[in-house]
């Protein structure tokens, strides 16, 4: 297997492993990766709702659900055990994220892939993600402290959310405030890619060009989602593939920067 494929495979799997939090950086990265998981769960749920079996969405949903639950539990446990190491505003946010996340198991919402439960499912995870995101931003409130994982996971989260939104359309579900969602996602993805370009400028030679090329390709893939708002029909497998492709490129960038910085 080509080395890049190995990196991509390892990175995707790492999102679904329980966190091992021993310091504030681990906590920060766990929360940042958790926001990706929240949107991946929504995307799998939407794919199940469309009746499309591509990539076994039931199995993927269960795996990402288990990983996110573990991440939130591990994050809370770390914060409880280290009350003086982290801004005290973070713990309540993680607890709120857990409360919204727990709604998935109320009335077995987690497995109710029908139109009646579609929006409550989306809202539970979206509200959980918002709290996770607030916690991550507090941990990096000094923007100079934001490392590349903050931006790679933000872009991956946006890609997974965009994929999920279109799959909900295929399902026949109209999500509220969609224009507002897209405006925010478009601005944040653009800013995050600029931030990653700044990290790439610190590299040399071919490695630098590889990262810049990956960012350029991600920009094109995200543009596909933005332009797709004009389409009347969608190919579910293409939406699924495109969002995962963006996430995979971010994992590749993370691995390169981790080795070089």
C-alpha angles and dihedrals in degrees: 000000000000114000093242090054089051091052091048093048093048092047095051091048092048090064088063097051123095113261122252102207115189102147143014093272090056089049092050093049092045092055093043092053090044092066088058090051092052092058093042088057091053091049093051090047091052092049090052088050091056090053092240113143095196112145092356097278093192091060092043091050092052092048094049092042091054092047094049092047090052092046093053092046092048091047092051092047091051092049092049091050094046105039095155098046098065136044105275090229091071099068096058090050092052090047091051089049088054091049093053091043091051090062088077090073095045107104087355091282087161092072099032100104096173134114094254093061099034099095096041087052092051093045095050092055095038091053089047090050091051091056091046090050092050090052092050091049092051090052088054099032088136097070090209087068093059108109126198093273090066090060100037091052092045091055092045090050091051092048093050091047093050090049090050093049092055092045088054087054090053087050089053096247118137110208118210123248093013095156091054091048092052095046091054094043093050094051095045094047091052093049092046093052090051089052091051090050088056090054089048091054088066090063129080138229123335094356090058091049092047091056093045090049091050090051091049091052091048089053090055092048092050089048087057089060093046093049091044090075086082093056122100095204135031139201106232095205091051091052090049092047096047094052092048091047090057091048091049092052090052091052089051090052091048091054093049094048092044090059096044104040 
